[in-house]
Structures are given as C-alpha cells and as structure tokens.
Amino acid sequence: MQDRHIKEIKYDSGFRWVNIDKPGKKQINWLRDNFNFDETDLKDCLPPNQRPKVVDYPTYIFMILQFPVYNPETGEINSSEINFFVSKDYLIVVHTDKLPTINELFNKEKKEKGKNGKMSTLL
C-alpha cells in the first residue's frame, strides 16, 4: 500500500484496522479492489456529507455517523462525517480528518499493537 491516506494495522489474529483520511477516488478504488463492498456505500464515503445511516449486510455493516466539531476561531459547531465498515475480520474507518481523535486513537493503537501483536484494550 503506497498511499499516505490509507493506514493499516494487521493483528496476529488476522483482524485488520484500516484508517482512511481524506478519501478521494484513489482511496475508494483501493477499497473497491480489496473488499467486496456495495458500490453505493463506496460512493457514500466521498463528499458531500451524507445523512447518518446503518446498513446491515450478510458479511459487514456499513455506518455513516455525524460528529460535532467545534471551531474555536469562529465559535461554530459543524458536523464531521465518519464512515465505518465493520465485520468480524476488519474495522475500516473513512473520514475527512476533521476529528483528530480518530487518527490519535489509530496511532496509539498501532504503537500498542507493536508491543505484542495483539489488539490493545483501546478497542
């Protein structure tokens, strides 16, 4: 994987956590090539923001959730979309990088996983 917007943790159990920030066509094509996701779900990961939704497929769950983001410069609260693909084999998080907490959690988990190859208590 040669894309700075796609980061992945592979656990000894085979479970994968993929963190995709700032998704574009290249990142969506990577998802299309590596997973068997519904085309509508892939399109929903691209801007503009979508309404929250949950779709339960036989092999995975797709969720679009909106989270509040406070802008201290303007005093405004805006929403930030995060898309989740979840199965017994993976957690894929697709977001626009407006919530630094997502990347912080991913990086902390990657560091913890490096200690023993297993999922930490963060997840």
Disulfide bonds with the S-S distance in Angstrom:
none
